[in-house]
Amino acid sequence: MGRLKNQDVYMDFPRHLIPLGNQLLTSGVVCRIKHDTDGSELLLKSHVVVHGNRQIAGLSYSNTFSNTPDLGLIRIVLAITAYTNLDCHMVDVTGAYTHTPIDRELYIEYPEGYGKGGPTVMKLKKALYGVHQSGRLWEEYRNAKILAIGYCPNQKDVSIFTRMRNSVFSIIVCYVNDFVVCCTAGHIEPIKQEIISLFDCKDLGELRLFLGLAIKRDRANRTLTMTMQSYIKSIVKSAGLEDAVWATTPMSNTQPVLEPIMPPDYSYPYVMNLGWLFWVARTCRPDIAFTTSLLTRFSNCYGSPHITALKRVFKYLTTTASISITYDGHKPFYKVTYSDTDYASQHGHKSVSGSVVLMAGAAVAWSSKRQTSISLSTMEAEFVALCNTAKEVMSIRQFLDDLGIAYESGVPSPILCNNQATIESVHNPTHKTRAKHINIAFNFICNEIHKGTISVSYMPTNDNLADMLTKPLNTIKHHRLGGSILSNCSHDLVRGSVTCDGE
């Protein structure tokens, strides 16, 4: 409370003078432990948090949306960092929300033990954690400050800023109050000091921990490695499976088709455990993306088969906790994109689209999604998957163009798929009767090929890296494709004997 008072976050206000019609919100103190890259306890943090769930829309708040950067674009920035050998440091804004002037009159009870129920309450002068609009107000305040020192927001993501000044290129990635700062080698200190002059920041030095990712760099070999080993160990322990038997794939390739079960088995924390896995899959483990995507479809209709499948993913993560994504500056910056689909194999007969984009030797973007409509043939399903992949590729091209990266200038982005009929059709289009949504996807792909934005070529199924994002595979193929996606083909997954599913 003393720090908030010193920062002029609130003023004491007589309780009996609160204007009629204004809410008096309650508050509390929330504590959490911050961990280091190895999982050890780093420090204890505490925040005064307003019970914003009691705010009334239109009275004490209106607009609340705030942006966070896309994880795929963050990985692209890290791949660029490895490839061009940029300096990469991190600064943390202390009490970020409390920098921002509040936009409404808000009256808050003191927390329990700090004068709750007394003759005075807090009248906020600045935003506070828990207030609905705090995130949006902080984003507006933060962005205005960064723009004032000459940075420009990226057109694809307004939380990523770039600047070229005196031949020094710099990027700032803003994830709420965590700033990843990358710049031309040898110029990081003055840029960090410029940022620290704008906010009350902690200089955390070289980037080591971000969003649960432990990040290691080998500047001599120009590699950057990301792993979630500590986070994985913590969630496996929380799930009570740290002593479980290991699994060598996230899902057996002989797994029967999962069907909805009603009512759900609420005795097991399925949704909470799935949320942990989903975060791992989104950040640096594309090898579990298909399985987690499949299991999310049963979040309110799950039973014993779904719980067993979910536990297997935890067992697989226990086996492979040290797996990492490695970006290598000696490998081609923009290599290729893979696209695939699994036709009507799951419940509901909707096909699954999978794609993966490689840069600097490893995946920067991946997707495993059920298609929104039922396709009538494998080729139609491939059109839909290829359309989604092309949109992702075009988005990345625009992001790179806005960064001033010219590696793809004037050259079509290659997309590989394993359906020769699809490739023949998009290169030699003829009029055929198709469902409207299929026809739109088909014409979109043909148009982008004609414009020279993308090219589509054949890749045998056995070597199509996107195959692991559409279906469960046997152990050997899963780890072969996974090793290529993660740029780490020497994964030592064996701690004892291993049997290969389906081999």
C-alpha positions as CSV (number, residue, x, y, z in Angstrom):
1,M,0.0,0.0,0.0
2,G,2.9,2.3,0.7
3,R,4.3,1.9,-2.8
4,L,0.9,2.7,-4.3
5,K,0.6,5.8,-2.1
6,N,4.2,6.9,-3.1
7,Q,3.3,6.4,-6.8
8,D,0.2,8.6,-6.3
9,V,-2.1,5.8,-7.5
10,Y,-4.9,6.8,-5.1
11,M,-6.0,9.4,-2.7
12,D,-7.8,9.0,0.6
13,F,-11.5,9.9,0.2
14,P,-14.1,10.3,2.9
15,R,-16.6,7.4,2.7
16,H,-19.6,9.6,3.3
17,L,-18.8,11.9,0.3
18,I,-18.9,9.2,-2.3
19,P,-21.3,10.6,-5.0
20,L,-24.7,8.9,-5.2
21,G,-24.8,6.3,-8.0
22,N,-21.1,5.5,-7.9
23,Q,-20.0,2.0,-7.0
24,L,-17.8,1.2,-4.0
25,L,-15.7,-1.8,-5.1
26,T,-13.8,-4.1,-2.8
27,S,-10.2,-5.2,-3.1
28,G,-7.7,-7.7,-1.8
29,V,-4.0,-8.6,-1.8
30,V,-2.8,-11.4,-4.2
31,C,0.6,-13.0,-3.8
32,R,2.5,-15.2,-6.2
33,I,5.9,-16.8,-6.6
34,K,8.0,-15.9,-9.6
35,H,10.3,-18.7,-10.8
36,D,13.6,-18.7,-12.6
37,T,14.4,-20.7,-15.8
38,D,15.3,-23.8,-13.7
39,G,12.0,-23.7,-11.8
40,S,13.6,-22.4,-8.6
41,E,11.8,-19.7,-6.6
42,L,13.1,-16.3,-7.6
43,L,11.0,-13.8,-5.6
44,L,7.6,-13.3,-4.0
45,K,5.4,-10.7,-5.6
46,S,2.2,-9.1,-4.2
47,H,-0.4,-6.9,-5.7
48,V,-3.4,-5.0,-4.5
49,V,-6.2,-6.3,-6.8
50,V,-9.6,-4.7,-7.2
51,H,-12.6,-7.0,-7.4
52,G,-13.4,-5.8,-10.9
53,N,-15.9,-8.6,-11.4
54,R,-18.4,-6.3,-9.6
55,Q,-17.9,-3.4,-12.0
56,I,-21.0,-2.4,-14.0
57,A,-20.6,-2.0,-17.7
58,G,-21.3,1.6,-18.8
59,L,-21.0,2.9,-15.3
60,S,-17.5,2.1,-14.2
61,Y,-16.0,0.9,-17.5
62,S,-16.7,0.8,-21.2
63,N,-13.9,-0.4,-23.6
64,T,-11.7,-3.1,-22.2
65,F,-9.9,-4.8,-25.1
66,S,-6.1,-4.8,-25.0
67,N,-3.7,-6.5,-27.5
68,T,-1.0,-9.1,-26.9
69,P,1.5,-10.1,-29.6
70,D,0.8,-13.2,-31.7
71,L,3.0,-16.1,-30.5
72,G,4.0,-17.0,-34.1
73,L,5.2,-13.4,-34.7
74,I,7.2,-13.5,-31.4
75,R,8.9,-16.7,-32.7
76,I,9.6,-15.0,-36.0
77,V,11.4,-12.2,-34.1
78,L,13.4,-14.7,-32.2
79,A,14.3,-16.5,-35.5
80,I,15.4,-13.2,-37.0
81,T,17.5,-12.6,-33.8
82,A,19.3,-15.9,-34.3
83,Y,19.7,-15.5,-38.0
84,T,21.1,-11.9,-38.0
85,N,22.8,-12.3,-34.6
86,L,21.0,-9.4,-33.0
87,D,21.4,-8.5,-29.3
88,C,18.3,-9.6,-27.4
89,H,17.5,-8.4,-23.9
90,M,14.5,-8.0,-21.7
91,V,13.1,-5.2,-19.5
92,D,10.2,-5.5,-17.0
93,V,8.0,-2.5,-16.2
94,T,7.3,-2.5,-12.5
95,G,3.7,-2.1,-11.5
96,A,2.7,-1.3,-15.2
97,Y,-0.9,-0.5,-14.7
98,T,-0.2,1.9,-11.9
99,H,1.6,4.2,-14.4
100,T,-1.7,4.9,-16.2
101,P,-4.2,7.6,-15.4
102,I,-7.7,6.2,-14.7
103,D,-10.6,7.2,-17.0
104,R,-13.5,7.0,-14.5
105,E,-14.2,7.9,-10.9
106,L,-13.6,4.7,-9.0
107,Y,-13.9,4.3,-5.3
108,I,-12.3,1.2,-3.7
109,E,-12.4,-0.3,-0.2
110,Y,-9.0,-0.8,1.4
111,P,-8.0,-4.5,1.5
112,E,-8.5,-6.5,4.6
113,G,-5.9,-5.6,7.2
114,Y,-5.2,-2.2,5.6
115,G,-8.1,-0.1,7.0
116,K,-11.1,-1.8,5.5
117,G,-14.4,-0.4,6.8
118,G,-12.8,2.8,8.1
119,P,-14.0,6.3,7.5
120,T,-12.0,6.7,4.3
121,V,-11.7,4.7,1.0
122,M,-9.4,4.9,-2.0
123,K,-10.3,7.1,-4.9
124,L,-8.2,5.9,-7.8
125,K,-6.1,8.4,-9.7
126,K,-4.3,5.7,-11.8
127,A,-5.3,2.2,-12.9
128,L,-5.0,-0.7,-10.6
129,Y,-4.8,-4.5,-11.1
130,G,-8.3,-6.0,-11.4
131,V,-10.0,-3.0,-12.9
132,H,-11.6,-4.0,-16.1
133,Q,-10.1,-1.2,-18.3
134,S,-6.6,-1.3,-16.8
135,G,-5.1,-3.4,-19.5
136,R,-6.5,-1.1,-22.3
137,L,-5.4,2.1,-20.5
138,W,-1.9,0.7,-20.0
139,E,-1.6,-0.3,-23.6
140,E,-2.6,3.1,-24.8
141,Y,-0.2,4.8,-22.4
142,R,2.7,2.4,-23.2
143,N,2.2,2.7,-27.0
144,A,2.1,6.5,-26.9
145,K,5.4,6.6,-25.0
146,I,7.1,4.2,-27.4
147,L,5.8,6.1,-30.5
148,A,7.2,9.3,-29.0
149,I,10.8,8.0,-29.3
150,G,10.5,7.2,-33.0
151,Y,9.2,3.6,-33.1
152,C,6.5,2.5,-35.5
153,P,3.9,-0.3,-34.8
154,N,3.9,-3.2,-37.1
155,Q,0.8,-3.3,-39.3
156,K,0.2,-7.0,-38.5
157,D,0.6,-6.6,-34.7
158,V,0.5,-3.3,-32.9
159,S,2.4,-4.7,-29.9
160,I,5.5,-5.1,-32.0
161,F,7.5,-1.9,-32.8
162,T,10.5,-1.3,-35.0
163,R,12.9,1.6,-35.6
164,M,15.8,2.3,-37.9
165,R,18.0,5.2,-36.6
166,N,21.6,5.9,-37.5
167,S,22.0,2.5,-39.1
168,V,20.8,0.8,-35.9
169,F,17.8,-1.5,-36.3
170,S,15.7,-2.3,-33.3
171,I,12.6,-4.2,-32.4
172,I,10.5,-4.0,-29.2
173,V,8.0,-6.8,-28.5
174,C,5.6,-5.7,-25.8
175,Y,3.7,-8.5,-23.9
176,V,1.8,-6.4,-21.4
177,N,4.7,-5.2,-19.1
178,D,7.4,-7.4,-20.5
179,F,9.5,-5.8,-23.2
180,V,11.8,-8.0,-25.4
181,V,14.3,-5.6,-27.0
182,C,16.3,-6.7,-30.0
183,C,18.8,-4.6,-31.9
184,T,21.9,-4.5,-34.1
185,A,24.7,-6.1,-32.1
186,G,26.6,-3.7,-29.8
187,H,23.9,-1.1,-29.4
188,I,21.6,-2.6,-26.8
189,E,22.5,-0.5,-23.8
190,P,21.6,3.0,-25.1
191,I,18.3,1.6,-26.4
192,K,17.5,0.0,-23.0
193,Q,18.3,3.2,-21.2
194,E,16.0,5.0,-23.6
195,I,13.1,2.7,-22.6
196,I,14.0,2.8,-18.9
197,S,13.8,6.6,-19.0
198,L,10.1,6.3,-20.1
199,F,9.0,3.8,-17.4
200,D,9.9,2.4,-14.0
201,C,11.7,-0.7,-15.4
202,K,13.9,-3.5,-14.2
203,D,16.8,-4.4,-16.6
204,L,16.7,-8.2,-16.7
205,G,19.7,-8.4,-19.1
206,E,19.9,-11.0,-21.9
207,L,16.6,-12.7,-22.6
208,R,16.5,-15.9,-20.6
209,L,12.8,-16.4,-19.5
210,F,9.7,-15.3,-21.4
211,L,6.1,-16.6,-21.2
212,G,7.4,-19.8,-19.5
213,L,10.0,-20.3,-22.2
214,A,13.6,-20.8,-21.1
215,I,15.7,-19.3,-23.8
216,K,19.4,-20.0,-24.4
217,R,21.7,-18.5,-27.0
218,D,25.0,-19.6,-28.5
219,R,26.2,-16.4,-30.1
220,A,29.3,-18.1,-31.6
221,N,27.2,-20.7,-33.4
222,R,24.3,-18.2,-33.9
223,T,21.7,-20.5,-32.4
224,L,18.7,-19.7,-30.2
225,T,17.0,-22.5,-28.3
226,M,13.6,-22.4,-26.5
227,T,12.4,-25.0,-24.1
228,M,9.6,-25.4,-21.5
229,Q,11.2,-28.1,-19.4
230,S,10.6,-26.4,-16.0
231,Y,7.0,-25.5,-16.9
232,I,6.3,-29.0,-18.1
233,K,7.7,-30.5,-15.0
234,S,5.5,-28.3,-12.9
235,I,2.2,-29.1,-14.7
236,V,3.0,-32.8,-14.8
237,K,3.4,-32.6,-11.0
238,S,0.2,-30.6,-10.6
239,A,-1.6,-33.2,-12.7
240,G,-0.3,-35.9,-10.3
241,L,1.5,-37.8,-13.1
242,E,5.2,-37.3,-12.3
243,D,5.6,-41.0,-11.5
244,A,3.5,-42.3,-14.4
245,V,4.8,-44.7,-17.0
246,W,6.3,-42.8,-20.0
247,A,4.8,-42.6,-23.4
248,T,6.7,-42.1,-26.7
249,T,3.9,-40.4,-28.6
250,P,1.2,-38.0,-27.4
251,M,-1.5,-40.3,-28.9
252,S,-1.5,-43.8,-30.1
253,N,-1.9,-44.3,-33.8
254,T,-4.3,-47.1,-33.0
255,Q,-6.5,-44.8,-30.8
256,P,-10.2,-45.4,-31.5
257,V,-12.2,-42.4,-32.7
258,L,-13.2,-40.4,-29.6
259,E,-17.0,-39.8,-29.2
260,P,-18.8,-37.3,-27.0
261,I,-19.9,-38.6,-23.6
262,M,-22.7,-37.0,-21.6
263,P,-22.8,-36.1,-18.9
264,P,-19.1,-35.1,-18.5
265,D,-17.1,-36.6,-15.7
266,Y,-16.7,-33.5,-13.6
267,S,-14.7,-35.3,-10.9
268,Y,-11.6,-34.9,-13.1
269,P,-10.2,-31.4,-13.8
270,Y,-10.2,-32.1,-17.5
271,V,-10.5,-28.5,-18.7
272,M,-7.9,-27.1,-16.3
273,N,-5.3,-29.8,-17.3
274,L,-6.2,-29.3,-21.0
275,G,-5.5,-25.6,-20.6
276,W,-2.0,-26.3,-19.4
277,L,-1.3,-28.5,-22.4
278,F,-2.8,-26.1,-24.8
279,W,-0.4,-23.4,-23.7
280,V,2.6,-25.7,-24.1
281,A,1.3,-26.7,-27.6
282,R,0.9,-23.1,-28.6
283,T,4.3,-21.8,-27.4
284,C,7.0,-24.3,-28.3
285,R,5.6,-27.9,-28.7
286,P,4.0,-28.4,-32.1
287,D,4.4,-32.1,-31.6
288,I,1.4,-32.2,-29.2
289,A,-0.7,-29.6,-31.2
290,F,-2.9,-32.2,-33.0
291,T,-3.7,-34.1,-29.8
292,T,-4.5,-31.1,-27.7
293,S,-6.7,-29.6,-30.5
294,L,-8.6,-32.9,-30.8
295,L,-9.1,-33.1,-27.0
296,T,-10.4,-29.5,-26.8
297,R,-13.5,-30.6,-28.8
298,F,-14.7,-32.6,-25.9
299,S,-14.3,-29.9,-23.1
300,N,-17.9,-30.3,-22.1
301,C,-18.6,-33.9,-23.1
302,Y,-15.7,-36.0,-21.9
303,G,-15.4,-39.3,-20.1
304,S,-12.9,-42.0,-19.3
305,P,-11.5,-42.4,-22.9
306,H,-10.8,-38.7,-23.1
307,I,-9.2,-38.5,-19.7
308,T,-7.0,-41.5,-20.6
309,A,-5.9,-39.7,-23.8
310,L,-5.3,-36.5,-21.9
311,K,-3.1,-38.3,-19.3
312,R,-1.1,-39.9,-22.1
313,V,-0.1,-36.4,-23.3
314,F,1.3,-35.6,-19.8
315,K,3.2,-38.9,-19.9
316,Y,4.6,-38.0,-23.3
317,L,5.7,-34.6,-22.0
318,T,7.4,-36.3,-19.1
319,T,9.4,-38.5,-21.6
320,T,10.3,-35.5,-23.8
321,A,10.4,-32.6,-21.4
322,S,13.8,-31.4,-22.7
323,I,12.8,-31.2,-26.3
324,S,13.4,-27.7,-27.7
325,I,12.9,-25.5,-30.7
326,T,16.3,-24.3,-32.1
327,Y,16.7,-21.5,-34.6
328,D,20.0,-21.7,-36.4
329,G,21.5,-18.6,-38.1
330,H,23.4,-20.9,-40.5
331,K,20.3,-22.4,-42.0
332,P,18.1,-20.7,-44.7
333,F,16.1,-17.9,-43.1
334,Y,12.8,-18.7,-45.0
335,K,12.8,-22.3,-46.0
336,V,9.3,-23.7,-46.8
337,T,5.7,-24.2,-45.6
338,Y,4.0,-27.6,-45.3
339,S,0.3,-28.2,-45.7
340,D,-1.7,-31.3,-45.1
341,T,-5.2,-32.6,-44.3
342,D,-6.6,-35.8,-42.8
343,Y,-9.9,-36.5,-44.5
344,A,-13.0,-37.1,-42.4
345,S,-11.3,-39.4,-39.9
346,Q,-12.7,-37.9,-36.6
347,H,-16.1,-37.6,-35.0
348,G,-18.5,-35.6,-37.1
349,H,-16.5,-36.4,-40.3
350,K,-15.0,-32.9,-40.6
351,S,-11.4,-33.0,-41.9
352,V,-8.4,-31.7,-40.0
353,S,-6.1,-29.1,-41.5
354,G,-2.4,-28.9,-40.5
355,S,0.3,-26.6,-41.5
356,V,3.8,-25.6,-40.3
357,V,6.1,-22.8,-41.4
358,L,9.9,-23.1,-41.0
359,M,12.4,-20.3,-40.6
360,A,16.0,-20.4,-39.6
361,G,15.7,-24.2,-39.6
362,A,12.7,-24.6,-37.2
363,A,9.0,-24.0,-36.9
364,V,7.8,-20.5,-36.2
365,A,4.1,-21.0,-36.9
366,W,2.0,-24.1,-36.9
367,S,-1.7,-25.0,-36.9
368,S,-3.9,-28.1,-36.3
369,K,-7.6,-27.2,-36.8
370,R,-10.8,-29.0,-37.6
371,Q,-12.3,-27.6,-40.7
372,T,-15.6,-25.7,-40.3
373,S,-17.5,-27.7,-42.9
374,I,-17.7,-31.2,-44.3
375,S,-15.7,-31.8,-47.5
376,L,-17.0,-34.3,-50.0
377,S,-13.6,-35.5,-51.1
378,T,-9.9,-35.6,-50.1
379,M,-9.2,-32.9,-52.8
380,E,-11.8,-30.6,-51.4
381,A,-10.4,-31.0,-47.9
382,E,-6.9,-30.2,-49.3
383,F,-8.2,-27.0,-51.0
384,V,-9.5,-25.8,-47.6
385,A,-6.2,-26.7,-45.8
386,L,-4.1,-25.1,-48.6
387,C,-6.2,-21.9,-48.4
388,N,-5.7,-21.6,-44.7
389,T,-2.0,-22.2,-45.1
390,A,-1.7,-19.6,-47.9
391,K,-3.4,-17.0,-45.7
392,E,-0.8,-17.7,-42.9
393,V,2.0,-17.4,-45.4
394,M,0.7,-14.1,-46.7
395,S,0.3,-12.8,-43.2
396,I,4.0,-13.7,-42.4
397,R,5.1,-12.0,-45.7
398,Q,3.3,-8.8,-44.7
399,F,4.9,-8.9,-41.3
400,L,8.4,-9.3,-42.7
401,D,7.8,-6.6,-45.3
402,D,6.8,-4.2,-42.5
403,L,9.9,-5.1,-40.6
404,G,12.0,-4.3,-43.7
405,I,13.1,-7.9,-44.2
406,A,13.6,-8.4,-47.9
407,Y,14.4,-12.1,-48.0
408,E,11.1,-12.9,-49.8
409,S,11.0,-9.8,-52.0
410,G,9.7,-10.8,-55.5
411,V,10.0,-14.5,-54.8
412,P,6.9,-16.8,-54.3
413,S,6.7,-18.5,-50.9
414,P,6.8,-22.3,-51.4
415,I,4.1,-24.4,-50.0
416,L,4.4,-28.2,-50.1
417,C,1.5,-30.6,-50.0
418,N,1.1,-34.3,-50.7
419,N,-2.0,-34.4,-52.9
420,Q,-1.0,-34.4,-56.6
421,A,-4.6,-33.9,-57.8
422,T,-4.8,-30.7,-55.8
423,I,-1.5,-29.4,-57.2
424,E,-2.6,-30.2,-60.8
425,S,-5.9,-28.5,-60.2
426,V,-4.6,-25.2,-58.9
427,H,-1.9,-25.0,-61.6
428,N,-4.4,-25.9,-64.4
429,P,-7.8,-24.6,-63.2
430,T,-10.9,-25.7,-65.0
431,H,-14.5,-25.0,-64.2
432,K,-16.1,-27.7,-62.1
433,T,-19.2,-27.6,-59.9
434,R,-18.1,-27.2,-56.3
435,A,-19.6,-26.1,-53.1
436,K,-19.4,-22.3,-52.7
437,H,-16.9,-22.4,-49.9
438,I,-14.7,-24.8,-51.7
439,N,-14.9,-22.7,-54.9
440,I,-13.8,-19.6,-53.0
441,A,-10.8,-21.4,-51.5
442,F,-9.8,-22.8,-54.9
443,N,-10.0,-19.4,-56.6
444,F,-8.1,-17.7,-53.8
445,I,-5.2,-20.2,-54.2
446,C,-5.2,-19.9,-58.0
447,N,-5.2,-16.1,-57.7
448,E,-2.2,-16.0,-55.3
449,I,-0.2,-18.4,-57.5
450,H,-0.9,-16.2,-60.5
451,K,0.2,-13.1,-58.6
452,G,3.4,-14.9,-57.6
453,T,2.8,-14.7,-53.9
454,I,2.9,-18.5,-53.4
455,S,3.9,-21.6,-55.2
456,V,2.5,-25.1,-54.6
457,S,4.7,-28.2,-55.1
458,Y,4.5,-31.9,-54.2
459,M,6.0,-33.5,-51.1
460,P,5.4,-37.2,-50.5
461,T,3.3,-38.0,-47.5
462,N,6.1,-39.7,-45.6
463,D,8.2,-36.5,-45.7
464,N,5.4,-33.9,-45.2
465,L,6.0,-32.4,-41.8
466,A,2.4,-31.2,-41.5
467,D,1.3,-34.8,-41.4
468,M,1.9,-34.9,-37.6
469,L,-0.5,-32.0,-37.2
470,T,-3.4,-33.9,-38.7
471,K,-3.3,-37.4,-37.2
472,P,-1.6,-39.5,-34.6
473,L,1.5,-41.2,-35.9
474,N,3.6,-44.2,-34.9
475,T,6.7,-43.5,-32.7
476,I,9.3,-43.6,-35.4
477,K,7.5,-41.3,-37.9
478,H,6.4,-39.0,-35.1
479,H,9.9,-38.3,-33.9
480,R,11.4,-38.2,-37.3
481,L,9.0,-35.4,-38.4
482,G,9.0,-33.8,-35.0
483,G,12.8,-33.6,-35.1
484,S,12.7,-31.8,-38.5
485,I,10.1,-29.3,-37.2
486,L,12.0,-28.5,-34.1
487,S,15.5,-28.4,-35.8
488,N,16.8,-31.0,-33.3
489,C,17.0,-34.3,-35.0
490,S,19.0,-36.0,-32.3
491,H,16.2,-36.1,-29.7
492,D,17.2,-38.7,-27.1
493,L,13.8,-39.8,-25.9
494,V,14.8,-43.2,-24.6
495,R,15.2,-43.7,-20.9
496,G,14.9,-47.4,-20.9
497,S,13.2,-49.6,-23.6
498,V,10.9,-48.1,-26.1
499,T,8.2,-49.9,-28.1
500,C,6.9,-48.3,-31.3
501,D,3.1,-48.0,-31.7
502,G,2.0,-49.6,-34.9
503,E,5.5,-50.8,-35.9
